[in-house]
Amino acid sequence: MISGEPAALGPTAVEADRDARRSFWLTHMRIGFGVFLAETLVVMAYLGLTPDGPHRLALWVVVGSWLVFALVGIWLAPAIASKSWRATYSVTWTVLSSLAVGVVAVLDHGADSPVLVLLFLPLAYAAFMFTPKASVLCGLAALGSAATVALLHGGLPASQARGFVFSAVIAGASVLSVAASLNRTRIEDHERRLLATIADLAATDELTGCAVRRVFRQRFEEEVARSMRSDGPLSLMMIDVDRFKSVNDTYGHVVGDHVLATIGAVLRSDARAFDLAGRLGGDEFALLLPNTYPTGAVVTAERIRADVASALEIPVTLSVGVSGIDRASPSVEQMFDDADLALYEVKRGGRDAISVRPPSPVSHGFTTD
């Protein structure tokens, strides 16, 4: 048997996972820059309504740069969403938006500036989008901006007092933001584990523990594509329980279920970590063996037959048909057809044997076509 490195996911699954993550982060970043753009438009409207306020020229320059940064961020979001540093980028921008609000407030009316209210937006965004650690950073940035405005404001003591009160409110809002993020993260983790459990149950045959037909075929298609890309071998083993109806008729369905469960357990035990055992229906099983030539699959089939015989207290035999990938016609259907034809040859020859199609040059202990 020739083995290779296992693949945690087939190429189709890897691509789907990557696309899903990219889609999530693209939406995530567009929402973030959308919030920043909304802040910008609100401040621009405020400046337009208060043309006689302090430092208006400087404020228009600052807010104009916000607008440019927001539009560029939205434009670059699709490219950045595929990068490994996308999370750091998103958190950094949220922190900078809090600091930018503080700068505008200092140039405006300090602690009396209504712009300070915008500090709540990054906190709300962090609560819904970021991890608790990132939410802490965003909260510290918002609190730092509010405290700086309160300290630098040179107005009346009453205004300074309002600034410190506002800082205290921001501190409380930051704590709530972190708490909301922590609670959301726990709920998401629970839902993720629940969905994984449901997916695992849906993918696994309850009686035998083997993959169901749908999952087996999906993985089969991935392995055929992988085999063609790497020019590596791939084998399929189809297994039938000989005269299974007579087992049920003689010993009862409880014993019959025990036989099927035992066969499933042996298949999973004898398979390698990157092989896949499946139950195609009734008493028909299959074993997919990546990086394995048919001669190697035959060795595995012999071991499975011996292990099943020793694990059961009643006489049960297996018929096995083996096929390898055909480079001239590399498809799931072709491999299924070849293995099924090999299985038919075993049954026609009296059952309780192994057959390979196309014929294998190895002929010890099994039949060939």
N, C-alpha and C positions, 0 to 999 in steps of 0.2 A: 504493500500500500504506500502510495506517495502522498505525503501531506505537505501543507504549506501554512502560511500565517492566516489566522482566523480574521474574518471581517466582522466587526461589531454590527455594522449595518450594510446592506447591499447598496449599490450605487443609486438606485431609485429612492430608497429611504433617506440616504444621506442628502441627496439633492432636495428632497421635499422638506427635510428638517432645516436645511440651510435657507431655503426660500421662505419658510414660515418665520424663522428668526429675523430675516431681513425685512419681511413685511411688517412684523411687530415693531421693529425699531424705526422703520420709516414712518409708520403712523405715530409712534411715540415722539419722534423728533419734529414732525410736522405740527403736532399739537403744541409742543414746547415753543417752537418759533411762532406759532399762531398766537399763543399767549403773549409772547414778547412783542409781536406786531400790534396786538390790541393795546398793550401798555403804551406803545409809542404813539398810536393814534389818539389815545385818551390825553396824553401829555400835550400833543400838538394842538388838540382842540382847546385844552386849558390855556396854553400860551396864546392861542388866537383870541380867546375871550378876555385875556388880561394883558394887553399890549403894554401897559404902563408899569408893569412889575419890574423888579430888579433883574439885571443881567440877562435881558431878553435876547440879545444877540448871541451871547455865549450859549444860552439855553437852546436856541434854535440850531446852533451848530452841533451841540451834543445830541439833541433829539434827532436831527437830520442824520447823524452817523448811526443812531439806533435803527432808523428806517432802512438804511443801506445794509446794515448787518443782518437785520431780520429777513430782508428779501434775499440776500445772498445765502443765508442759512437755509431758507426754504428751497432755494435752487440747488444747493449742494447736498440736501438731505438724502436723495436716493443713492449718491455715491458713498456718503459717510455711513449710511445704514448697513453697508456690507463690510465695514472695517471692524477690526477687533477692539479698537479703542472708542467705539461709538458711545458706550456707557459713560466713560470718563468725559468725553466731549459734551454729552448732554448735561451732566451734572455741573461741569465747569461753566457752561452757558447760563444755567439757572442761578448759580452763585453770582456770576458777573451781573446778571440782571438786577439782583438785589442791591449790589454795590452801585450800579448805575442809577437806581432810584434814589439812593442816598446822595449821590453827587448832585442830581437835579434839585433835590430838596434843599441842600445847602446853598445852591445858587439862587433858589427861589426865596422863600420866606422862612427857611429853617424849620423849626419845630411847628410853625404855623402853616406850613405848606400842605395843601390837600394831596399833593403827589405822594406823600408818605403812605397813604392808604394802599397804594399799589404794592407795598411790601407783602401784603397778604396773598397776592397771586402766586409768587414763587413757593410760598409755604403750602398753599392748596395743591399746586401742581406736584410738589414733592410728595405730599401725602398720598396722592393717587397713582404716581408713576415710579417713585424711587424706592430703594431699599431703606431700611431704618438708618443705616450708617450715612447714606447719601442725604437723607432727610435731616440728619443732625448737622451736616455741613451747610445745607441750605438755611436751616434755622439760625445757625451761628452767623451766617452772612447777613441775614435780615436783621438780627438783633444788633450786630455790629454797625450796620448802616443807621438804624434808629438811634443807637446810643451816641454815635459820632455826630449826628445832626443835633442831638440834645446838648452835647458838650460844646460844639462849635457855635451854637446860636448865641448871638450877642444881644438879644432883645431883652424884653422885660422878664423879671423873675417868674411871672405867671406863665409866660411862654416857655421858659426853661422847664418849669414844673410840668407843663403839658407834655413837653418832649420826653421827660423821664417817665411820666405815666404811660405815654404811648410805647416807650421802650419796654416797660413792664408788660403791657398788653401783647406786644410782639413776642416777648419771651414766653408768655403763656400759650400764644398761638403756635409757637415753635414746638413746645412740648406736646401740644395736641397733634401737630403734624407728624411728629415722630411716633406718637402712640397710634395714630391712624395708619401710618405706614407699617408699623409692626403688626397690627391686627390684620391688615390687608395681606401682608406677606404670609402670616400663619394660615389664613383662609385659603390663599392661593396654593400653598404647599399641601394643605389637606386635600384640596380639590385635585391637585396634580397626582397625588398618591392614589386618590379614589379613581381617577380616570385611568391611571396605569393599571390598577387592579381590574377594573372593568374591561380594559383592552386585553389584558392577559387572559381573563376568563373567556372573552369572546374568541380569542385566538387559539385556545386550548380545548381539546376534547376532554370532557369531564371524566369519562371512564378510564381512558388510557393515558392521559397526560400528554398526548402527542398533538401536534399542530392540526387544526382543522383544514379541510380541503382548500378553502379560500386563501388562508395564510400560506399553506404549503405551495400553492401555485404562484403566489406573489413572490415568495422567496426564490422559487424555481426560476422565474423569469429574470430576476436579478442575477442569479448565479450563471445563467446562460450568457447574459450580456457580459458579465465579468470574465467568464471563461474565454469568450471570443476576444476581448480586449487584451488579456494577458497571455493568450495562446496556451492556457493551462487545461488539464484534463477535468472532466466532470462526469460523474456516474450517477445512475438512478437504479434503485432496487425496489421492485414491486413484490409484495409478499401476500400470499393467500394462506389462510388456515385450511388445511385439508379436511374436507367433509365436516365442516363446522356445524352444519344442521344436525348431523347425527350426534354431535357432542351435546347440543341443546336437548335433543329428543331423548338421549340416554341418561344424562346427568341433571338436566334441568337448566333453566336460564340463569340461575344464580351462579352455577359452576361455569356456564358459558361466559358470563360477564367476568368471572375471575380469570378465565383463560385469556380473554382479550386484554384485561388490565395487566396481566403478567407479561404478555407479549409486548405491550406498550412500554412497560418498565424495562424489559430487557433491551428493547431498541434504544431507548434513551440512555441506558447504562453503557451499552457497547458502542454507541456513537461518540464521535469526538465533539469537542465544544462547538465547532463550527459546522458540523453535520446537522441535518434537520430530519427528525422522524415525524411522519404524518399519518393520520388515519383518514383514508379516502372515503370510507363508508363501510358499514357492516363489519365483515372480517377481513377487509382489504387494507393493508398498510403499505407505506412507502418510506424509503430512506434516501435522502439526497446527500451525496458525498462529493463536495467540492474538492478540487486538487487530488482527485483519485481516478486512476484508470480502472476499467472493468475488472482486470485481474485482481486488483486490490480490493474491489467491491466484493468479489467472490470470496476472498479470505474472510472478510467481515461477515458475509452471509453465512458461511460455514460456522463461524463462532456463534452467531445469533441462533442458528438452528440447534446447536449443541446446548447453549445456555437455556433456551426455552424448554427443551426436553428435560433438562435436569431441574428446572424450576417448577415443573408441573408434576402432580402425582398421577395424572391420567395420561394415556398415550396420545400426544398431539404432535402432528408433523406439519411442516411448512413447505410450500412450493414457492420458489423465488425466481423471478425474471430480472435480469440485469441488462442495462443498456448504457452505452457511453455516448458522449456528444458527437454528432456527425458534422464535421466541418463543412461538408457540402450542403447540409440542410440543418443548420443550428437552430432548433426551436424546441419549445417545451412539448408541443404536440408530437414531434418526431421521436423524441426520447420516450415519451409515454407509449407511443405506438410500438416502438422497438421492444421496450420492457414488457409490454402486454403480449406481444407475439412470443417473446421468450417464455413468459409465464404459461402461455397456451401450450407451448411445446412440452413443458414439464408436465402439465396436466394430461396431455395426450399420451405421454410416455409412462403414466402411472403415478404421478405426484411424488412428493417427498424428495425433491432434487432441486438443483440450481441450473439454470440455463442462461447463456449470454447471447445477446444479439446486438450488433453483428457478432459472428462466431469468434471466440477467443482461442488463441493457440494453446492456452493452458487447459488441460483436460483431466485433472486428477480429482476424482470425487464429485464431478458434476457433469451434466450433459452439455453438448453444444449443438447448434443447428447445422 
